[in-house]
Amino acid sequence: CLELLFNTLQKKILLNYSIKISFIEIYMEKIKDLISNNNNDLAVREHKNKDIYIQNLTQESIFSIDDGIKLVDNCVKKRVTASTNMNLKSSRSHAVITIYLTQEYEGEIINSYINLVDLCGSEDLKKSEVAGINRKESILINTSLSALGGVIYALTDKTRTHIPYRDSKLTYLLSNSLGGNSKCWLLSSISPFDEYLNDTINTLKFTQRAKLIQNTPQINKQESINTL
């Protein structure tokens, strides 16, 4: 993603641009800033213009592809993981990398951002055989994924007028990505093994439903005086 951005932007003559990155994980329904170790329980807020943001979140400026990759690698090492009966290194948190791009050309300014989201997989407590704190993690992971499924179902049901974004921090944070001024892609991982057939079917049903979401994104452009 960074290679595409930098290689495309550097070809545009007279274009001024800046790129920043933030990296958070949502663990046990708490938002942790993985760039700054001091922000462990951040709040999701809403601007008057209906834009959703995380208060006091660190946004680190990067000036090359390597800058961005090193930053992301350092943050990945801080994510919460645990060993379960199904996975030797299981992610115990949802992760969201956001790339913020500002472009300025001849007085016109375009602001945009890309959310790259790594969702925890839903977990069968009987198969994973987790206990104690890991069991509580699994319950909260499954609860947030259920909230995501509820939002996707509501977005694809033309009779629904209320979208339950606030049912979890994950869905509230990603409300614009899911049903707002955005394009949205979903990549789903499934298992080739017979013992996980039910999980595979549920994942495919979830993905099929998500494909029905229809957004109409527009460019966030501030026109120049000459254009006006």
N, C-alpha and C positions, 0 to 999 in steps of 0.2 A: 504493500500500500504506500509506504514511504518512498520507495523507488519510483513508483508511478507519479506521485505528487512532485517530487523534486525534479525528476527528468522532464516532466511536462512544463513546470513553472520556469525552469531555467532557460527554456527555448523561447520564452516570450520576452521580447525586447521592451524596455521601458516599464516593465511591470514591477511594482514594489509589492512584496508579500512577506508575511510572517507566519510561522508555524509553531504551535505550542502543543504539548501533550500533558494529559492528566491520566492517572492510573489509580483506580479504586478497586477494593473488593467489598462485597456485601457478605459479611460473616455473622451468623446468628442474628440477622436483621439489624446489624450495625454496619455503617459505612466507614471504612478505614482508608485513609489516604496513604498509598504505598510509596509515594515520593517523599512525603514528609512524615516522619515517625511520630510527630506530635499530635496528629489529627486522627483519633481513633473512633470517634462517634459523631460523624458529621450529619447535619440536617439537610433535607431536601426542601428547597423553597420554590416559590413561583413568582416571577416578575409580573408587573401589571399587564405586560403584553402577552401573558400566558406562557412565556418561556420558562422551562423548568431548569433549575441549576442547583448545585451543591454549595452550600455556604462554606467559605474559608477553604475551598479546595485549591491545592497547588497546581498551577499551570506552568510547566517548564518549557522555556523557549529552546528550540533546536535549530541548528544551522546546517545540518547534513544528515544523510541517511544513517551514517554510523552513530551520530549523536542519539538519534531516536532509538536505534536497536539496542545500544548500550543501556539507555534509560529503561527500556522495557525489560531487558534481561535482568537488571538489578531488581526491578519490582517483582518479577515473576518468582524470584528466589524467596521473597518475603511472604508469598501466599500460604495460607493454611492448608496443609495436606495431612492425610492419615492413611494408615494401612487398614484395609478391611478384607473380608473373606472373598470379595469379588474383585478387588483392585489393590495392588501393592502400594500405589501412590495415588490415592483418591483425593481430588479437589474437594474441599469442604466449604468453598465460597464461590459465589458468582463474581466474575471479574469484568470490569468495564474500562477499556482504554479509549480515551477520546482524543482525537486529533482536531485541533482548531486551526482553521485557515482564514487569513484575511488577505484579500487581494485589492490593490489600488492601482488604477490605470486611468490617466487623464481625468482625474477628479472623481471617478466612479469607484465606489467601495463595495466589495462583495464579502460578506461574512458567512462562513459555513463550517460545519463540523461533522466528523464521522465517528460514530460509536461502534467500536469493535467489542463484542460481548461474548465471553466464554461462560456459558451456563453450566452449572453442575447438573449431572444427570440425576434423574429421579432414582431413588434407592429403595429396593425391597428389603425391609428390615430383617425378614427371615433368612434371605439369602446372604446378606452382608454380615449378619450375626454381630452387629455392633452393639455396644453397651455403654452406659455412663454418658459422658459428654458427647461421644460420637453418635449415640442414639438421639440425643437432643438436636445435634447438628442435622442429622438425617431428617428428622421430623420437620424442622424449619426449612430445609431445602425443598422437601416435598410440598410444604405449604406454599412457599413462594412460587413454585412451578405450577401449582394448582391455580394460584392467582393469575399467573401469566396465561394459562389456558382459559380462564374465565374472561380475561380481557380480549383475547383473540376471538373467542366465541361471540362476545358482545359486539365486537367490531364487524363481524360477518353476519350478524342477525339484524336485518333491516327493521325489525319491529322494536329493537331496543333503543331507548333514548339516553340511557345512562351507561357510561363505560366505567367499570370499577377500578380505575387506575390506582386509587389510594389503598387498595387492599394489601399492597406490599410495597416496600421501598424500591424493589426492582422494577415493578410495573409503573410506579409513579415517576421514577427517574427516566424511564424509557418511553413515556407516554407519547412524546413527539415523534420518536423513532417508529413506534408501532402504528399510530393512527393520526399523525400530524403532518407537518410540512417536510416530508422525508420520503426517500426510497428505502425499502427494507428488504434484506435478503436473510434467509434462514438456511443454515446447513445443519442437517441432522445426522448423528452417528447411530448406526444400528449394528447389532451383533449377528454373526453368521451361525451361531450355535443354537441348537434346538431348545436347550433349556431356558433360553431367553426369548422364546418366541412371543410370549405375551408382551414383554417390554418392547420388542420390535414393532409389533402391531400397534401398540399405543403410541409409539413415536411416529409411525407413519400416519396415523389418524390425526395426530397433533399437527404434523407438517402439512397434510392435505388441507386442514382447516385454515392454517395460516396463509396458504396460497390464495385464499379467497379475499384477503384484505386488499382494498383498492384505495391508494393514496394519490393525490394530485399535487406533487411538490412544485413550489415556485422558487425562483432565485431570490435570495435575500440581498437585494441590490439597493444601494443609496446612489441615486442619479447625480451626475455632475451638474453644475450650473449651466454649462453649455448645452447639455442634453435637455434640461428642463426648458 
